[in-house]
Amino acid sequence: MSQDHYQELLNRCAEIGPLPTIVVHPCEANALRGALEATQAGLIAPILVGPRHKIAATASEAGLDIDGLTVEDVPHSHAAAERGVALIREGRGELLMKGSLHSDELLHAVADRESGLRTERRLSHVFAMSVPSYHKTLFVTDAAVNIFPGLEDKADICRNAIQMLHALGIDRPKVALLSAVETVTAKLPSTLEAAALVVMSLRGQIDGALLDGPLAFDNAINADAARVKGIHSDVAGDPDILLVPDMEAGNILAKQLIYLAGAEAAGIVLGARVPIIFTSRADSPRARIASSGLAVLLAKARRTQLGVPS
């Protein structure tokens, strides 16, 4: 995220104030540090959920100060996930933050039909990426949750990302539906699904965005590459969202952008009752804070949608 975009994000969040945030199992130094950095940035007011002795030991070993913070003591990570979700259901938090537990463990509790945070939407992950060679923030989905999404899954993944960009002030985002080629062929199911998603957008089943696909990565990102191949598209060369064929492709793409192109990435899980801040132990402090900042803006949009006073 460029310095200008990063500062703009923090400025927008400053108008909202810190939001109550349930931090699930912050029992590793970077996980706990990420929560404290977001607290110091004025983004969140954390409630730490996990084994009290482990959280205290982590803080002591890493030289982190957790004095004055609320800690919900539970015996292990599985219990932390369940208790964290319960606290959201009780209205004690507007955001959920993943700590040092496995993603599946937290998402299992979130997706539970009886006690979780499910909505009518499928859960999906979005990376907000600042790529030095690209002219605006690029959103990659889904690189972390849905392994082999089908057509209906991709429709929800697309809707979640579009709704996120609306909340960030982008009224009509451009969505590139990626595959290996830009022509529709039964040999590549992702091209059929991309074509179907475009038709769904034309029929109003997916709205609020401009979709095009299938597009190979080169002609999705580079307008000249698209022109050479005879592709006439308002999305090619200018997408806001890259919707990938499956999690493997998305994860590889995102990590290539981070480690080869010098991108910074903020991660959010969408489709639950509240935004879920998904950070990695390898994330930079700026990336961790940006993830929290994006979640704050999404929570603010949710307040507005529900008619809750800010």
C-alpha positions in Angstrom: 0.0 0.0 0.0 1.5 3.3 -1.1 2.2 5.8 1.7 -0.5 8.1 0.4 -3.1 5.3 0.4 -2.0 4.0 3.8 -2.3 7.4 5.4 -5.6 8.0 3.7 -6.9 4.7 5.2 -5.7 5.7 8.7 -7.3 9.2 8.3 -10.6 7.7 7.4 -10.5 5.3 10.3 -9.6 8.1 12.7 -13.0 9.6 12.1 -14.6 6.3 13.3 -12.6 5.6 16.4 -11.4 2.3 17.8 -13.9 -0.6 17.4 -14.3 -3.4 19.9 -12.4 -6.4 18.4 -12.3 -10.0 19.5 -8.7 -11.3 19.1 -8.8 -15.1 19.0 -5.8 -17.0 20.5 -3.0 -14.4 20.3 -0.5 -16.8 21.8 2.4 -16.1 19.4 4.5 -12.9 19.4 3.5 -11.6 16.0 -0.1 -12.4 16.5 -0.2 -10.5 19.8 2.0 -7.7 18.4 -0.4 -7.2 15.5 -3.3 -6.7 17.8 -1.3 -4.2 19.9 -0.1 -2.3 16.8 -3.7 -1.9 15.7 -4.7 -0.8 19.2 -1.9 1.8 19.3 -3.0 3.0 15.8 -6.4 3.8 17.3 -8.2 1.2 15.1 -9.3 -1.4 17.6 -10.2 -1.9 21.3 -9.2 -5.5 21.8 -10.5 -8.3 23.9 -8.0 -11.1 24.0 -9.4 -14.7 24.0 -7.1 -17.6 24.8 -5.3 -19.3 27.7 -4.4 -16.5 30.0 -1.0 -18.0 31.0 0.0 -18.4 27.4 -1.0 -14.9 26.4 0.9 -13.5 29.5 4.0 -15.6 28.7 3.9 -14.5 25.0 3.7 -10.9 26.1 6.5 -11.3 28.6 8.9 -13.1 26.2 8.3 -10.5 23.4 8.4 -7.5 25.7 4.8 -6.5 25.0 2.6 -4.6 27.4 -0.9 -6.0 27.8 -1.7 -4.3 31.1 -5.2 -3.0 31.2 -6.4 -5.2 28.4 -9.4 -7.6 28.9 -8.4 -11.3 28.6 -11.1 -14.0 28.3 -9.4 -17.1 29.7 -10.2 -20.4 27.9 -8.2 -23.6 27.9 -7.1 -24.0 24.3 -7.3 -22.7 20.7 -10.5 -24.6 19.9 -12.3 -23.1 22.9 -10.9 -19.7 22.0 -12.5 -19.9 18.5 -15.8 -20.8 20.0 -15.7 -18.2 22.7 -14.6 -15.5 20.3 -17.5 -16.2 18.0 -19.9 -16.3 21.1 -18.6 -12.8 22.1 -19.5 -11.4 18.7 -23.0 -13.0 19.0 -23.3 -11.4 22.4 -22.6 -8.0 20.8 -19.3 -7.4 22.6 -17.3 -7.0 19.4 -17.7 -5.6 15.9 -14.6 -7.2 14.4 -13.0 -10.6 14.7 -9.2 -11.0 14.5 -7.4 -14.3 13.8 -4.5 -14.9 16.2 -2.1 -17.9 16.2 -4.6 -20.7 15.5 -5.1 -22.5 12.3 -7.4 -20.8 9.8 -9.7 -23.8 9.6 -10.1 -23.9 13.3 -11.4 -20.3 13.4 -13.5 -20.6 10.3 -15.1 -23.8 11.5 -16.5 -21.9 14.5 -17.5 -19.0 12.3 -19.4 -21.2 9.9 -21.2 -23.3 12.5 -24.9 -23.3 11.5 -26.2 -23.1 15.1 -23.7 -21.1 17.0 -21.6 -19.3 14.3 -21.7 -16.1 12.3 -23.0 -17.3 9.0 -25.0 -15.1 6.7 -26.7 -15.9 3.4 -23.3 -15.4 1.7 -20.5 -17.9 1.4 -17.3 -17.0 3.4 -14.5 -15.7 1.2 -11.1 -14.1 1.5 -9.8 -10.9 -0.2 -6.3 -9.6 -0.4 -6.1 -5.8 -0.8 -2.7 -5.4 -2.6 -0.6 -2.4 -3.2 1.6 -3.4 -6.2 4.4 -0.9 -7.1 3.9 -1.5 -10.8 0.1 -1.1 -10.8 -1.7 2.2 -10.7 -4.2 1.5 -8.0 -5.0 -1.0 -5.2 -5.7 -4.5 -6.5 -8.0 -6.9 -4.8 -7.4 -10.6 -5.2 -10.0 -13.1 -4.3 -10.2 -15.9 -3.2 -6.7 -17.0 -2.2 -7.3 -18.4 1.3 -10.7 -19.9 2.0 -12.5 -21.6 -0.9 -10.3 -24.4 -2.4 -12.2 -25.3 -5.5 -15.2 -23.0 -5.8 -18.0 -23.8 -8.2 -20.1 -21.3 -10.1 -22.5 -20.4 -7.3 -19.5 -20.1 -4.9 -17.7 -17.8 -7.3 -20.9 -15.7 -7.6 -20.8 -15.2 -3.8 -17.1 -14.6 -3.8 -17.6 -11.9 -6.4 -20.6 -10.3 -4.6 -18.5 -10.2 -1.3 -15.6 -8.4 -3.0 -18.0 -6.0 -4.8 -19.7 -5.1 -1.6 -16.3 -4.5 0.1 -15.3 -2.1 -2.6 -18.6 -0.3 -2.4 -17.9 0.2 1.3 -14.4 1.6 0.4 -16.0 4.2 -1.9 -15.6 2.5 -5.3 -19.1 2.6 -6.8 -18.6 0.4 -9.8 -15.5 -1.7 -9.5 -14.1 -3.6 -12.5 -13.8 -7.3 -12.1 -11.5 -9.5 -14.2 -12.4 -13.2 -14.1 -9.1 -15.0 -14.6 -8.3 -18.1 -16.4 -5.3 -19.4 -18.4 -6.8 -18.1 -21.7 -9.3 -15.4 -22.8 -11.5 -17.7 -24.9 -14.3 -19.9 -23.7 -13.5 -23.6 -24.0 -15.0 -26.7 -22.4 -11.5 -28.0 -21.8 -11.0 -25.3 -19.1 -14.0 -25.2 -16.7 -12.9 -21.8 -15.3 -13.5 -20.2 -18.7 -17.1 -21.5 -18.7 -17.7 -20.2 -15.2 -16.2 -16.8 -16.1 -18.5 -16.5 -19.1 -21.5 -17.6 -16.9 -20.6 -14.9 -14.3 -20.5 -12.2 -17.0 -24.0 -13.3 -18.1 -25.2 -13.3 -14.4 -24.0 -9.7 -14.1 -25.9 -8.8 -17.3 -29.1 -10.4 -15.9 -28.7 -8.6 -12.5 -27.8 -11.7 -10.5 -24.5 -9.9 -9.7 -24.8 -6.2 -9.6 -22.8 -3.1 -8.8 -19.8 -3.9 -10.9 -18.5 -4.4 -14.4 -17.4 -7.9 -15.1 -15.4 -9.4 -17.9 -13.9 -12.8 -18.6 -12.4 -15.1 -19.1 -9.2 -13.1 -19.2 -5.7 -14.4 -18.9 -3.6 -12.5 -16.4 -1.6 -10.6 -19.0 -4.6 -9.1 -20.8 -6.4 -8.6 -17.5 -3.6 -6.4 -16.2 -2.1 -4.9 -19.3 -4.3 -3.0 -21.9 -1.6 -3.3 -24.6 -1.6 -7.1 -24.2 -5.3 -7.1 -24.6 -5.3 -5.0 -27.7 -2.6 -7.3 -29.3 -5.0 -10.2 -28.9 -8.0 -8.2 -30.2 -9.8 -8.0 -26.9 -12.0 -4.9 -26.5 -12.8 -4.5 -22.9 -13.3 -1.7 -20.3 -11.9 -4.1 -17.7 -8.7 -5.2 -19.4 -5.8 -3.1 -18.1 -7.8 -1.5 -15.4 -9.4 -4.1 -13.0 -10.0 -3.4 -9.4 -10.7 -7.0 -8.6 -9.0 -10.2 -9.8 -11.3 -13.2 -9.3 -9.1 -16.3 -9.5 -10.1 -19.8 -10.7 -9.3 -21.5 -7.4 -7.4 -21.1 -4.1 -4.2 -22.5 -5.4 -4.0 -20.1 -8.3 -5.0 -17.2 -6.0 -2.5 -18.0 -3.3 0.4 -18.4 -5.8 -0.6 -15.2 -7.5 -0.8 -13.2 -4.3 2.5 -14.5 -2.9 4.3 -13.9 -6.3 3.1 -10.3 -6.1 4.3 -10.0 -2.5 7.7 -11.7 -2.9 8.6 -10.9 -6.5 6.9 -7.6 -7.2 7.3 -6.0 -3.7 3.5 -5.8 -3.0 2.0 -5.2 0.4 -1.1 -7.1 1.2 -3.9 -6.7 3.7 -6.2 -9.7 4.3 -9.9 -9.8 5.2 -12.5 -12.6 5.3 -16.0 -11.5 4.2 -19.4 -13.1 4.2 -19.8 -13.4 8.0 -21.8 -11.2 10.3 -18.7 -9.1 11.0 -15.4 -8.6 9.1 -12.6 -11.0 10.0 -9.1 -9.7 10.1 -6.8 -12.4 8.6 -3.2 -11.6 9.1 -0.1 -13.8 8.6 2.9 -14.1 10.9 5.0 -13.0 7.9 3.0 -9.7 7.4 4.8 -6.4 7.9 3.4 -4.1 10.6 1.9 -1.8 7.9 0.1 -4.8 6.4 -1.3 -5.8 9.7 -2.5 -2.3 10.5 -3.9 -2.0 7.0 -5.9 -5.2 7.5 -7.4 -3.8 10.6 -8.1 -0.5 8.9 -10.0 -2.1 6.1 -12.0 -4.1 8.6 -12.9 -0.9 10.5 -14.2 0.7 7.3 -16.3 -2.4 6.5 -17.7 -2.4 10.0 -18.6 1.3 9.6 -20.4 0.5 6.3 -22.3 -2.3 8.1 -23.4 0.1 10.8 -24.8 2.4 8.2 -26.5 -0.5 6.4 -28.2 -1.6 9.7 -29.1 2.0 10.7 -26.9 1.9 13.8 -25.6 5.3 14.9 -21.8 5.8 14.6 
